[in-house]
Amino acid sequence: MCLAETNKFIFIIAQIYANTKPSVRVPFITTTPDRKREIKMRKLDSTKVRPLKYEQLLRIEDHDFALRPGFGGSPIPVGIDVQVESIDSISEVDMDFTMTLYLRHYWKDERLSFRSNKNKSMTFDGRLIKKIWVPDVFFVHSKRSFIHDTTVENIMLRVYPDGNVLFSLRITVSAMCFMDFSRFPLDTQNCSLELESYAYNEDDLMLYWKHGNKSLSTDEHISLSQFFIEEFSASSGLAFYSSTGWYNRLFINFALRRHIFFFVLQSYFPAMLMVMLSWVSFWIDRRAVPARVSLGITTVLTMSTIMTGVSASMPQVSYIKAVDVYLWISFLFVFLSVIEYAAVNYLTTIEERKQLKKRGKASGMYSIDAVQAMAFDGCFHDTDVDMDLTGFSDGCEENETRAGAASLSNVDTPRIKRKRSLKGNVGRIILQNNHVIDTYSRIIFPSVYIVFNFFYWGLYI
């Protein structure tokens, strides 16, 4: 009896399980986030995006373009061709230059070969670059660079039926230029832009100039404000890194010769004028202290301003430049002219004291003679000739008026004679009352400065 009831119970449980079996499918229609993500992935797998026409033609999905062409074999040769569009700027302070150029790469990738009845190439823009292998060329010692993107990225890719590829970029790059200013501004700077593969050493990639020395071309209208471009040349070499090995490196060399005319007008010519202006004090009477001192101080301060202006536009280098030599020597000449008058004034004072002692004037009080009076008011006074105090108290203007009146009157002949003798004696008296140091300085200072200029320009030009 118990066995029959047990079998009946089992039969009922089986029917219940059979009736409720379809409801077990509930987990397959769950709306949890994980299940939604699983359904989305299943849809993506079941509905693949159809490849584009050029992808089908180049069979891009059939190859792994993360690997270089001929991976595991000999290094792939990559030719380089550069056309320099412009040299935008040269900065002496930052010691760099900015250049805009067209950089072209040439290599062969058989994976991109395709059938073409007319043997014509296909040209693409930058969208295909991300899907195929391209050389990883970079600029050594570059500070900043960018690919032009107006109105679109300036990238061109051309694929030929046999797998040859042309990859062209329009780039502006700022790179370091190790400049030597020891001959500035009479200098010539040699700068270079260096190209190299970043990841592939010489065992995987071989960089070379596509057309030899003719691989580098320039625009005929390239010009700079301060420099004249003497030459452009292309060269190649090897670079060694201790951790990764040897790499092929290409060089774009160019020589820049500085235009000197700007610096002649702004630095050299003003310095020459200040030096020559300082020589004027040698011809001024030694007793005219305000005139000679003010002239000397003015020329010294002007030379200091010129030197400060030149230094402000130059890098703070620790060696002497050519312009520094010229300006400092010119400053020395101006400074020595001030020192020369200090010596003249001191020796003149000593000489006058000795003369007073010889005359027995121990008190030190003496009358102002004609030459001393001329130094103060600018007019010559001669007490031996018919000359009263009232006649010269009004200055040189009254003398000129009287000279004009005397020329109109033919009767006053003695006065005309006195005037002529007065004018003839002024130069002689001035020369007699100048110190011997002034006399020699008029010859020595200009002569030494001319010799200095002769050696300076002969050495640096």
Residue, then its C-alpha position, 0 to 999 in steps of 0.5 A: m500500500c505504501l509502495a503504491e502511494t509512493n509511485k503515485f506521488i512520483f507520477i504527480i511530481a513528474q507531471i508537475y515538472a513536465n507542465t512547468k518546464p517551458s517556464v524555465r526559459v525565463p533567465f534567457i529573457t532577463t533584462t539585467p545589464d550583463r545580459k544586455r551587453e551579451i545580446k549586443m555583442r552577439k548582434l555585432d558578431s552576427t552583423k559585421v560591417r562590410p569592408l570599404k571598396y579600397e579595403q577590399l581592393l588592397r586586402i587590408e583585412d587579410h594582413d597584419f599591418a602592425l608588422r613591417p613589410g618583410f618582417g623577420g627578413s632583411p631591412i626594408p629600404v625607405g627613401i626620403d625626399v624633402q622640399v623646403e617651403s620656407i624658413d620661418s624664423i631664426s632665434e638667437v636667444d632660444m638658439d633654434f629655427t622653424m622650418t616648413l617642409y614637405l616630407r615624402h617617404y618611398w617604400k614597397d609593401e607587397r601586401l598593398s599590391f593590387r590588380s590594375n588593367k591600366n597600371k594606374s596608382m590610387t591616391f588616398d588621404g589621411r584616413l588610410i594611414k591608421k590602417i596600414w604600416v608607415p615609417d615612424v620617422f621623427f625629427v631629432h632635437s625638435k622642440r615642437s612640430f605639427i602637421h598642417d590641418t587646414t582645411v584638412e590634414n595635409i597628408m597624401l598616400r599614393v599606392y601603385p599596383d606593384g606595392n610601391v607607396l608614396f607617403s607625403l606630409r606637410i610639416t612645420v618643425s622647430a628644432m635646435c641649432f647649436m650656434d656659435f656667437s664668437r664672431f657675431p654679428l659677422d658670423t655664419q651659422n650652420c644648422s641641420l634638421e635630422l631625421e631618424s626612425y624611432a623604433y626600427n634600427e638599421d636591422d629593420l629599416m634603412l633610411y636613405w636619400k631617394h635621389g642622392n643630393k638632389s633629394l633636397s630641394t628649396d623654394e627659390h623665394i626663401s629669404l630671411s630678414q637677418f640672414f642670407i642662405e648660402e647653401f642647402s645640402a643633404s647628408s647621412g650617417l649613423a646614430f648609436y644608442s647604448s640600449t637599442g643599437w645603431y640607427n640610420r640618420l639623415f641630415i638637412n644642412f644649411a648655412l646662414r650668413r648674417h647681414i651686417f648692414f643692420f648692425v652697422l647702422q645700429s651698433y658700429f656707426p653710433a659707436m664710431l660717432m661717439v668715439m669721434l665726438s669724444w675727441v672734440s674735447f681735445w680742441i676745447d680750452r683746458r679751462a672750460v671745465p663744464a664743457r669738457v666734462s659734460l661732453g665726456i660724460t655724455t659720450v660715456l653714457t651713450m656708449s653704455t646705452i648702445m652696449t646694453g641694447v646689443s646685449a639685450s637681444m643676445p643670449q647670455v653666453s659666457y664668451i666674448k663676441a665680436v661686437d663686444v670687442y668693438l664696443w668695449i674698445s670704443f668705450l675704452f677710447v671714450f673713457l680714456s678721453v675723460i681720463e685725459y682731461a682729468a690729467v690735463n686739468y690736474l697738471t694745469t692746476i699744478e703748473e699755475r701754482k708753480q707760476l704763482k709761487k715764482r711771481g711771489k704771489a703767496s696769497g694765491m689771488y691773481s687777476i684773470d688774464a685774457v685767455q682765462a676770460m675767453a674760456f668763461d665767456g667765449c670772447f677774446h680779451d686783449t688789454d694791450v689793444d684798444m679794448d675797454l671793459t664796456g666793449f666786451s661786457d656784452g659778449c661776442e654779439e656786440n663784437e660782430t655788430r661793431a665789426g659790421a659797422a667798421s666794414l661800412s665805414n672806411v674812415d675808421t681804418p685803425r679799428i679795422k686793423r685792430k680787429r684783423s690782428l685780434k682774429g689772427n691772434v686768437g688761434r695762436i693764443i688758443l694753441q699756446n694755452n692748450h696743454v701738451i697732452d691735448t696736443y699729442s692726444r689730437i694725433i694719438f687717439p685718432s691714429v690708434y683708433i684707425v689702426f684698431n679698425f683696420f685690424y678688427w675688420g681685417l680679422y673678422i671679415 
